[in-house]
Amino acid sequence: MNGVTKLSELASCLKQAASTYSQHDYKQLHQELRARYEQQIMEAFMDRHPGWSVVEGNAACMMYLYRNWAFAEKTEENAAQLKALADDLIENYEECGEEFLTAESAAEAMSIADRVYDFSHRVLKNQHLFIFLFQERHKKEDSFCRCMRMADGSVAADIYMLVPHTDHEATPQSMFLHELGHCINIALTGNPEVVPEDFALVTSLIGVNQDDCDVSEFFAHCFAMSLLIEPDLLNSDPFKTVPLNHKQMFRTYFHYKIQNL
C-alpha cells in the first residue's frame, strides 16, 4: 500500500485485501503499519513536536488504516473490519483534488497552541495526535475529531481535516483550531459531547443560553477564538464581530482549564 495516496485508492486496496488475504498477510500488513507508525513518531520527535504529526498523501492513508483497524487473531474478523472501512470510505468520502489546510499552516497553528497553552504536554500527555489532511469531502462533516479508546482505557483523538462542503465562512486555521477544541473537551470530560460544568459561567457572562445552541460546538468555537487573537492568526479569524474582550475571556478560561488538567 506504499503507493496509495487517496482514500478512494485505499478503499480499493482494502476491498481486495478483504477478499484475498490470509491471516499471515494481515499480520504482515499490520506489522508494516506499525513500523510506519513508529517512523512517524520518531520523525515528530526529531522535529521537536513529539505529541503530534501532520500527515497527508500516503502517510495519511497508512495511518488512517493503522488507527482504525484493530488487528484480530481471526482472518474473518480482519476481513470484516477492512471491508467495513472500505465501505465507509466509498459511501462517505468524495475525492475533489483540492487542498484546504496546508501542512505548513496546520503545523504553525499547532505550534501556537503549544506555545500559548503547552497543549501537547498538558492536553495530549502521552497520546499522539494525528492531524490528517485529506483532499476529499465527507458526506456529512466538514472536518471532525475522532475519538479512540486506547488499550490502557484512556481516550485519545485524531483530527480529520477535509475540504468543507457546508461551512464556507470558516478559514482553514479556524476550522483546525475548532477541532483542537474538541480534543480539549475530550481531555476534560472524556466525551466530546459533554462540556465541563463551569463552562456555563462563560456562556452566561457573554449572554449565550446553552439551551439555544449546540454547546459542545460552541465550546470548540470559543477555544478557536481564544487563539485567533494571536498576531500570526489574526488574518485567519472569521469571528470579526465577536468583541475582543470576549475572546480574551475565552483565553483566560481555557488557560485555567488546561493548566489544571
VEXROPA-657652 format. One record per residue: y, z, x of N, C-alpha, C, O in turn; residue number from 1. Coordinates in steps of 0.001 Angstrom, whole numbers, plus 500000, padded with zeros to 6 digits. Last residue first. Layout:
BEGIN
n_y:n_z:n_x:ca_y:ca_z:ca_x:c_y:c_z:c_x:o_y:o_z:o_x:resi
Y:Z:X:Y:Z:X:Y:Z:X:Y:Z:X:NUM
...
This chain:
BEGIN
n_y:n_z:n_x:ca_y:ca_z:ca_x:c_y:c_z:c_x:o_y:o_z:o_x:resi
520432:534114:494669:519072:533635:494398:518061:534390:495285:516860:534133:495208:261
523049:534692:495142:522176:535783:494718:520770:535320:494337:520008:536081:493740:260
524321:532371:495742:524280:533396:496784:523319:534519:496432:522829:535221:497316:259
524166:531129:493251:523350:530624:494352:523235:531655:495468:522174:531798:496075:258
525973:532597:491673:524567:532486:491285:523688:532075:492447:522591:532606:492618:257
528423:532316:493116:527847:533636:492865:526352:533529:492544:525551:534289:493087:256
528747:529556:493008:528682:530220:494301:528029:531597:494137:527179:531985:494939:255
528955:529145:490293:527764:528656:490989:527636:529270:492379:526524:529477:492867:254
531464:530442:489775:530228:530833:489085:529000:530408:489882:528104:531218:490122:253
533262:529030:491427:533078:530473:491595:531761:530932:490976:531028:531717:491578:252
533034:526453:490334:532690:526683:491736:532404:528171:491972:531428:528526:492633:251
534041:526888:487788:532637:526490:487928:532173:526757:489364:531057:527227:489583:250
536669:527386:488536:535895:528473:487950:534407:528156:488026:533596:529042:488296:249
537364:524842:489368:537354:525926:490362:536579:527131:489847:535912:527822:490618:248
537281:523559:486933:536345:523149:487986:536249:524221:489078:535178:524464:489634:247
539414:524855:485679:538070:524949:485119:537027:524610:486193:536018:525301:486331:246
541558:524061:487246:541186:525484:487254:539823:525720:486612:539141:526684:486959:245
541721:521331:486672:541260:521756:487987:540823:523218:487980:539841:523579:488628:244
540545:520214:483459:541532:520888:484317:540920:521372:485631:539755:521766:485685:243
539265:517043:482847:538915:518463:482930:539890:519145:483883:540047:518693:485017:242
539851:514387:483096:540599:515142:482086:540277:516638:482104:540955:517419:481436:241
538120:513310:484988:539540:513427:485320:540307:514297:484336:541320:514890:484707:240
535348:513045:485737:535819:514082:484811:537313:514347:485041:537714:515489:485265:239
534368:511409:487645:534696:510763:486363:535280:511748:485348:535660:511359:484244:238
534863:511296:491033:534931:512221:489901:535296:511494:488611:536419:511008:488483:237
534999:509942:493354:533763:509767:492578:533745:510629:491328:532731:510692:490633:236
537210:510676:494710:537199:509318:494146:535963:509046:493298:535893:508032:492603:235
536430:513219:495634:537451:513081:494589:537430:511707:493930:537615:511596:492718:234
534749:513682:497726:534132:513251:496470:535147:513013:495347:534766:512645:494236:233
536102:514645:499883:535269:513465:500101:534659:512915:498816:534114:511811:498809:232
537330:516997:498797:538125:515805:499151:537288:514541:499293:537718:513469:498867:231
535703:518439:495958:535736:518266:497404:536479:516983:497756:536286:515969:497085:230
535377:518388:493300:536730:518732:493762:536834:518658:495283:537924:518797:495839:229
532736:518012:492807:533572:516814:492782:535040:517112:493108:535855:516193:493184:228
531548:520458:492600:531542:519810:493907:532436:518578:493954:532846:518149:495033:227
531844:521166:489987:532186:522171:490994:532218:521576:492395:532853:522137:493288:226
530817:519033:488578:532274:519165:488666:532688:520172:489726:533767:520051:490307:225
528071:519638:488824:528615:518413:489423:530126:518545:489607:530656:518209:490666:224
527989:521981:487297:527688:522025:488724:528252:520796:489427:528842:520905:490502:223
528650:520925:484801:529556:521891:485432:529266:522014:486923:530191:522138:487726:222
526417:519324:484284:527751:518715:484409:528697:519656:485157:529448:519230:486034:221
524475:521314:484031:524387:520371:485148:525712:519655:485371:526097:519403:486513:220
525425:522509:481668:525258:523310:482883:525245:522386:484105:525927:522651:485095:219
525118:520405:479907:526467:520847:480230:526460:521694:481506:527377:521605:482323:218
522359:520314:479773:523073:519153:480313:524498:519543:480708:525021:519072:481717:217
521891:522768:478594:521315:522512:479921:521986:521308:480580:522163:521281:481798:216
523212:522518:476115:523731:523460:477101:523147:523208:478498:523843:523414:479492:215
524411:520204:474271:523149:520374:474995:523478:521219:476212:523963:520707:477221:214
526563:521824:471845:526290:520915:472965:524882:521147:473488:524247:522157:473184:213
527137:523731:469992:527617:522377:469713:527317:521384:470842:527764:520238:470798:212
526391:526164:470871:525624:525614:469745:525994:524166:469460:525261:523456:468772:211
528267:526831:472742:526960:526370:473208:526124:525765:472090:525244:524942:472344:210
531531:525848:472623:530496:526514:471827:529139:525956:472241:528887:524759:472109:209
534075:526357:474916:532966:525484:474525:531916:526311:473790:531471:527347:474283:208
536254:527658:476145:536296:527307:474726:535230:526338:474269:535451:525572:473332:207
536110:528650:478617:536752:527331:478501:536715:526812:477065:537095:525672:476798:206
534847:531065:478191:536154:531066:478855:536876:529727:478743:538106:529674:478771:205
532374:530302:477139:533347:530963:476267:534748:530940:476877:535733:530808:476151:204
531094:529198:479351:531424:528335:478214:532461:528980:477302:533325:528294:476756:203
530879:531529:480941:531612:530354:481418:532031:529483:480238:533190:529079:480140:202
529248:533149:479368:530594:533601:479707:531457:532426:480155:532630:532338:479791:201
526851:531788:479332:527609:531870:478078:529038:532332:478339:529951:531948:477608:200
525679:532263:481680:526434:531008:481590:527258:530969:480313:528232:530225:480210:199
524097:534480:481526:525516:534699:481796:526330:533411:481828:527550:533460:481987:198
521527:533460:481153:522229:534057:480018:523727:534186:480272:524534:534024:479356:197
520807:530239:482587:520998:531694:482722:521831:532254:481564:522735:531585:481064:196
519079:527874:480424:520126:528222:481387:520225:529747:481509:519770:530467:480620:195
516310:525948:480026:516804:527310:479760:517821:527684:480825:517475:527801:482001:194
515332:523557:480839:515918:523603:479502:516537:524950:479174:517217:525089:478157:193
514082:523874:483257:515322:523093:483214:516031:523112:481864:517196:522726:481762:192
512923:526943:484325:512817:525991:483216:514119:525204:483118:515174:525805:482915:191
513411:528850:486178:512072:528280:486156:511868:527238:485093:510772:526696:484955:190
515931:529892:486525:515183:530311:485336:513744:529804:485302:512942:530270:484493:189
516885:529090:489070:517375:530310:488439:516474:530811:487316:516275:532017:487169:188
515655:526678:489712:515567:527790:490664:515948:529116:490014:515394:530157:490367:187
516451:525164:487503:515032:525454:487709:514861:526646:488644:514026:527518:488403:186
519200:525030:487996:518714:525641:486760:517248:526045:486904:516851:527130:486480:185
519161:523549:490344:519629:524935:490373:519140:525686:489143:518718:526839:489236:184
518256:521118:489334:517451:521810:490343:517856:523274:490434:517001:524147:490584:183
520386:520427:487726:519120:520773:487076:518197:521502:488060:517447:522395:487667:182
522217:519833:489729:522469:520966:488836:521217:521395:488097:521003:522585:487866:181
521199:517489:490695:521097:518681:491547:521337:519944:490725:520743:520990:490986:180
522039:515868:488604:520605:516140:488744:520360:517330:489675:519418:518094:489467:179
524788:515889:489193:524302:516394:487904:522815:516748:488002:522391:517805:487535:178
524813:514542:491595:525138:515972:491598:524710:516633:490286:524318:517800:490273:177
524189:511955:490575:523287:512631:491511:523547:514138:491523:522603:514927:491469:176
526427:511443:489030:525113:511486:488390:524103:512204:489290:523266:512968:488810:175
528404:511408:490982:528465:512429:489928:527123:512552:489217:526724:513654:488840:174
527595:509190:492537:527600:510532:493124:527622:511612:492044:526935:512625:492172:173
527843:507017:490691:526555:507350:491313:526511:508772:491861:525521:509481:491681:172
529782:508098:487821:529679:507444:489117:528318:507792:489725:527699:508772:489310:171
529707:507501:484292:529402:508336:485456:529378:507496:486723:528998:506325:486697:170
529913:505458:482484:531138:506112:482923:530908:506966:484163:531808:507133:484986:169
527606:504518:481457:528315:503611:482362:529646:504196:482841:530416:503518:483521:168
524682:505458:480370:525900:506114:480862:526571:505218:481904:526163:505168:483064:167
522567:503576:479903:523357:504137:478801:524683:504712:479271:525712:504480:478635:166
521327:502721:482159:521449:501732:481080:522238:502268:479901:522556:501512:478983:165
521438:503067:485764:521647:503554:484385:521750:502419:483376:522196:501316:483692:164
518884:502869:488028:520050:502116:487577:520286:502477:486117:519413:502220:485288:163
518006:506171:489273:517710:504830:488782:519002:504103:488447:520089:504667:488571:162
516698:508747:491046:517950:508041:490795:517642:506583:490481:517093:505855:491308:161
515019:511576:490624:514801:510141:490498:516121:509490:490112:516603:509657:488992:160
514243:514407:492487:515277:513696:491739:514996:512196:491785:514764:511626:492852:159
511831:517034:492059:512332:515859:492755:513363:515178:491867:513358:515350:490648:158
510993:520515:492348:511517:519369:491617:511872:518246:492570:512174:518478:493741:157
508829:523378:491763:509671:522525:492600:510144:521340:491763:509742:521184:490610:156
507774:526597:491177:508197:525356:490543:509136:524613:491483:510130:525173:491943:155
504801:528339:492340:506241:528114:492254:506538:526762:491605:505664:525901:491500:154
502078:528438:492718:502614:528877:491434:504100:528681:491267:504620:528839:490163:153
501102:527306:494968:501355:528754:495029:501959:529301:493733:502309:530478:493655:152
501003:524607:494314:499739:525338:494454:499942:526850:494460:499070:527597:494016:151
503641:523936:491869:503020:523866:493177:501778:524762:493241:501534:525568:492343:150
504613:521948:489308:504040:523255:489580:503256:523158:490881:502308:522379:490980:149
507627:520140:489113:506227:520165:489528:505805:521607:489748:506559:522400:490312:148
510089:518218:487307:509522:519485:487775:508058:519318:488163:507345:518473:487620:147
512502:515792:487981:511121:516022:487534:510574:517299:488162:510585:517456:489383:146
515477:514675:486766:514915:515659:487683:513528:515996:487149:513386:516431:486006:145
516767:511295:486416:516206:512559:485947:515680:513402:487095:515470:512930:488212:144
518773:508721:484909:518190:509338:486094:517627:510671:485622:517974:511134:484535:143
518567:507675:482324:519363:507003:483344:518892:507447:484734:518648:506620:485612:142
515616:507272:480285:516509:508083:481117:517337:507215:482059:516885:506171:482529:141
514055:505379:478891:514734:506450:478173:515815:507154:478980:516823:507587:478422:140
513172:503367:480625:513317:503071:479200:514169:504099:478473:514915:503759:477554:139
514910:502964:483695:513907:503671:482906:514213:503439:481431:515375:503329:481039:138
515293:500366:486091:515804:501126:484957:514634:501787:484254:513524:501257:484217:137
515325:500178:489696:514718:499972:488394:515479:500754:487338:516218:501687:487652:136
515417:500706:492446:516214:499627:491865:515571:499190:490548:515312:498009:490320:135
515489:504147:493283:514741:503001:492774:515697:501963:492183:516663:502310:491504:134
515330:506741:495339:516273:505693:494974:515479:504455:494569:514869:503797:495411:133
514571:510120:495169:514042:508767:495042:515140:507807:494596:515801:508042:493585:132
514549:512709:497079:515564:512006:496302:515153:510543:496282:515360:509816:497253:131
512570:515537:497264:512637:514094:497478:513664:513504:496526:513646:513770:495324:130
512714:518679:498737:513236:517840:497658:513209:516378:498074:513759:516015:499114:129
510413:521144:499449:511062:519935:499965:511445:519052:498785:510610:518720:497944:128
510666:524746:499567:510277:523498:498918:511012:522328:499556:512090:522492:500129:127
511624:527075:500574:510546:526436:501324:510054:525137:500684:509134:524500:501197:126
514777:526631:499309:513968:527580:500071:512900:526833:500855:513236:526029:501725:125
516497:525412:497543:515207:524781:497804:514240:525735:498490:513029:525660:498281:124
518592:527379:497518:518020:526834:496284:516622:526261:496531:515677:526587:495812:123
519161:528223:500155:519148:529192:499062:518473:528673:497792:517848:529447:497067:122
518887:526011:501898:518349:527328:502262:518179:528226:501051:517168:528917:500926:121
520166:523903:500533:518776:523784:500988:518155:525148:501232:517025:525406:500817:120
522818:524936:500001:521889:524534:498947:520433:524541:499409:519571:525121:498748:119
525169:526159:500770:523944:526424:501540:522740:526089:500661:521776:526850:500584:118
527396:525283:499366:526536:526278:498726:525337:526718:499566:524561:527565:499124:117
528798:523571:501129:529517:524435:500189:528641:525587:499698:529092:526729:499624:116
526811:522261:502667:527958:522910:503314:528627:523925:502384:528981:525022:502818:115
525051:521247:500764:524564:522186:501782:525722:522957:502406:525621:524161:502642:114
526747:519542:499401:526129:520657:498671:525597:521702:499646:525682:522902:499384:113
527235:517758:501503:528342:518550:500965:527807:519751:500189:528346:520852:500300:112
524723:516626:501765:525286:517385:502891:526451:518259:502445:526632:519367:502949:111
524541:515279:499368:523623:516382:499635:524148:517251:500768:524026:518475:500727:110
526498:513340:499735:526646:514316:498652:525744:515523:498882:526140:516658:498619:109
525352:511948:501938:526671:512578:502062:526854:513651:500992:527314:514752:501295:108
522964:511003:500845:522916:511941:501972:524248:512659:502140:524274:513849:502451:107
523983:509273:498889:523135:510401:498495:523109:511450:499596:523218:512645:499322:106
525334:507423:500484:526096:508240:499538:525293:509458:499091:525846:510547:498930:105
523163:506315:501918:524259:506963:502636:525053:507884:501711:525409:508997:502099:104
521644:505158:499931:521064:506257:500698:522155:507035:501427:522085:508259:501543:103
523557:504522:496922:523067:504166:498251:522498:505393:498951:522830:506526:498605:102
522889:504053:493566:523292:505038:494563:522716:504634:495911:521508:504426:496028:101
522164:501240:492790:523138:502114:492136:523701:503111:493137:524869:503019:493513:100
521321:497923:493112:521427:499191:493826:522512:500029:493174:523648:499578:493024:99
519038:495912:491206:520385:496386:491501:520325:497693:492279:519388:498475:492122:98
516612:494986:490255:517087:494494:491547:518495:494913:491902:519098:494336:492806:97
515237:495653:488021:516528:494984:487817:517150:494518:489127:518107:493744:489118:96
512241:496422:486321:512869:496010:487568:514183:495292:487281:514245:494428:486407:95
511720:499136:484287:512039:497716:484295:512770:497380:485593:513791:497985:485917:94
509410:501519:483013:510323:501074:484061:510489:499564:484032:509541:498817:483789:93
507531:502139:481021:508839:502791:481008:509838:502309:482046:511015:502661:481966:92
505118:500685:481263:505727:500903:479946:507183:501330:480029:507991:500927:479192:91
504505:500679:483985:504615:499404:483262:505386:499580:481960:506203:498735:481593:90
504407:503406:484552:505340:502540:485277:505570:501232:484525:506697:500743:484442:89
502333:504230:482837:503679:504781:482683:504718:503882:483363:505785:503631:482804:88
500163:502816:483906:500594:502549:482523:502013:503052:482288:502808:502389:481622:87
499997:504039:486423:500301:502609:486319:500815:502270:484927:501785:501526:484781:86
499286:506644:485657:500537:506412:486387:500957:504951:486278:502132:504654:486067:85
496794:506098:484485:497869:506677:483676:499230:506471:484339:500212:506161:483665:84
495383:505168:486717:495597:504273:485576:496741:504782:484708:497567:503995:484244:83
495339:507482:488243:496054:506305:488751:496323:505303:487635:497374:504662:487612:82
493799:509191:486564:495170:509530:486953:495955:508301:487393:497093:508098:486971:81
491359:507843:486403:492130:508095:485183:493586:508411:485514:494497:507953:484825:80
490538:507893:489075:490782:506606:488418:491651:506795:487179:492567:506011:486929:79
490203:510647:489428:491199:509937:490217:491559:508605:489564:492730:508230:489503:78
488101:511057:487614:489371:511753:487423:490483:511067:488215:491597:510924:487710:77
486032:509500:488663:486563:509179:487339:487934:509826:487099:488811:509234:486471:76
485455:510768:491115:486006:509413:491090:486680:509104:489758:487763:508520:489723:75
486357:514152:491722:485530:513189:490991:486239:511835:490907:487444:511758:490663:74
488169:515784:492889:486877:515645:493564:485962:514625:492890:484912:514276:493430:73
491566:514527:493030:490449:515219:492384:489148:514944:493134:489049:513994:493910:72
494979:514826:493758:493673:514334:494205:492559:515191:493627:492592:516419:493717:71
497387:514231:491643:496673:515413:492121:495251:514986:492482:494414:514807:491598:70
500212:512342:491912:498754:512246:491852:498140:513510:492450:498352:513817:493623:69
502874:512581:492392:502440:512513:491001:500928:512404:490819:500434:512377:489692:68
503443:512571:495103:503951:513678:494291:503335:513722:492892:503280:514785:492274:67
502272:510157:495949:501828:511429:496521:502234:512608:495640:501452:513540:495452:66
503739:508252:494528:502317:508414:494267:501817:509767:494784:501027:510436:494119:65
506267:508661:495675:506094:508767:494220:504620:509018:493903:504293:509895:493102:64
505747:508055:498308:505975:509447:497966:505912:509677:496456:505546:510764:496007:63
505426:505254:498065:504343:506072:498603:504513:507541:498211:503546:508200:497828:62
507937:504500:497046:506710:504217:496285:505560:505095:496751:504804:505622:495934:61
509643:505354:499115:509792:505899:497767:508524:505682:496944:508087:506581:496226:60
508759:503774:501243:508663:505231:501339:508755:505868:499960:508029:506817:499665:59
509429:501185:500346:508030:501581:500474:507861:503094:500535:506928:503639:499947:58
512515:502003:498784:511559:500993:499201:510141:501532:499270:509696:502247:498372:57
513595:505337:499752:513723:504098:498997:512670:503120:499488:512005:503372:500493:56
514579:508743:499917:513577:507707:500135:513830:506514:499218:514226:506670:498063:55
515888:511472:501491:516273:510354:500636:515303:509217:500938:515209:508771:502082:54
514746:514802:501597:514627:513434:502109:515126:512457:501063:514820:512598:499879:53
515252:518278:502535:515306:517137:501615:515185:515807:502342:515479:515697:503532:52
515219:520354:504383:514901:520649:502991:514828:519450:502074:514384:519582:500934:51
516048:519698:506971:514617:519866:506693:514250:520106:505244:513069:520065:504901:50
518115:518063:508358:518167:518484:506953:516718:518652:506472:516223:517856:505674:49
518025:516981:510926:518695:518260:510694:518976:518555:509218:519959:519216:508883:48
516415:514924:511582:517767:514571:511127:518573:515792:510720:519690:515656:510220:47
514064:516242:512044:514752:515660:513199:516188:515266:512849:517068:515272:513710:46
513408:516867:509392:513644:517937:510361:514437:517406:511555:515376:518055:512018:45
512967:514318:508397:514037:515141:507824:514407:516265:508781:515585:516576:508957:44
510753:513611:509920:511996:512845:510053:513178:513631:509506:514264:513613:510084:43
508882:515463:508950:509294:515513:510346:510607:514757:510563:511473:515217:511307:42
508645:514599:506305:509086:515958:506583:509601:516064:508013:510636:516684:508260:41
507620:512027:506699:508920:512200:506050:509495:513581:506338:510693:513719:506588:40
505137:512698:507826:506099:511915:508599:507503:512062:508026:508468:512206:508776:39
503940:513953:505701:504236:514745:506890:505220:514024:507805:506036:514657:508475:38
503682:511682:504029:504475:512835:503609:504883:513674:504824:506045:514059:504952:37
501887:510182:505504:503234:509647:505274:504180:510766:504851:505340:510796:505263:36
499661:511830:505326:500230:511549:506642:501655:511016:506511:502527:511356:507311:35
499228:511688:502572:499546:512974:503188:500185:512774:504558:501140:513467:504909:34
498546:509010:502328:499756:509500:501676:500202:510833:502279:501393:511074:502470:33
496148:509024:503738:497255:508173:504197:498576:508638:503606:499600:508661:504290:32
494670:510724:502112:494940:511116:503495:496097:510309:504072:496928:510843:504806:31
494493:509155:499833:495210:510421:499779:495553:510918:501173:496629:511479:501382:30
492919:507052:500803:494283:506799:500337:495084:508092:500320:496236:508113:500752:29
490531:508437:501324:491252:507794:502422:492707:507532:502038:493618:507756:502835:28
489839:509213:498731:490064:510228:499756:490864:509650:500917:491772:510301:501434:27
489480:506727:497526:490525:507629:497039:490862:508685:498085:492030:509011:498297:26
487293:505788:498997:488570:505068:499037:489724:505964:498595:490796:505966:499199:25
485337:507637:498235:485719:507539:499650:487065:506842:499785:487895:507253:500597:24
485057:507015:495575:485641:508301:495922:486078:508316:497389:487080:508943:497735:23
486155:503546:495264:485135:504582:495302:485811:505910:495632:487003:505937:495936:22
488146:501336:493267:487991:502309:494350:486779:503224:494155:486437:503613:493039:21
488509:499611:491040:487631:499200:492140:487336:500292:493173:486348:500177:493898:20
490272:500484:489112:489090:499742:488659:488101:499437:489784:486967:499045:489512:19
492300:501755:490436:491603:502491:489383:490320:501789:488947:489389:502435:488466:18
493285:499708:492066:492574:500838:492661:491739:501568:491612:490600:501953:491877:17
494548:498099:490161:493428:497576:490923:492597:498705:491519:491367:498671:491485:16
496523:499865:489284:495570:499292:488333:494323:498801:489058:493197:499052:488631:15
497923:500248:491663:497235:501375:491039:496202:500904:490023:495123:501487:489917:14
498998:497716:492116:498066:498293:493087:497258:499430:492472:496061:499562:492727:13
500699:497515:489887:499598:496557:490065:498551:497104:491019:497352:496977:490769:12
502499:499612:490431:501685:499644:489215:500488:498704:489337:499381:499059:488934:11
503723:498664:492754:502895:499868:492817:501980:499944:491606:500809:500301:491736:10
505172:496552:491704:504102:496272:492665:503159:497465:492772:501944:497298:492870:9
506942:498016:490157:506070:497043:489500:504899:496675:490409:503772:496506:489943:8
508322:499458:492071:507432:500178:491174:506497:499231:490431:505371:499608:490108:7
508318:498010:495365:508836:498094:493997:507822:498815:493118:506620:498787:493383:6
507058:497789:497775:508451:498260:497802:509047:498441:496412:510154:498963:496277:5
504145:497720:499662:504688:497905:498314:506100:498469:498400:506320:499506:499025:4
502868:497637:502069:503802:496552:501772:504467:496671:500419:505273:495816:500052:3
501124:499775:502122:502287:499824:503004:503300:498725:502728:504465:498851:503103:2
498782:500000:500809:500000:500000:500000:501271:500000:500844:502368:500204:500324:1
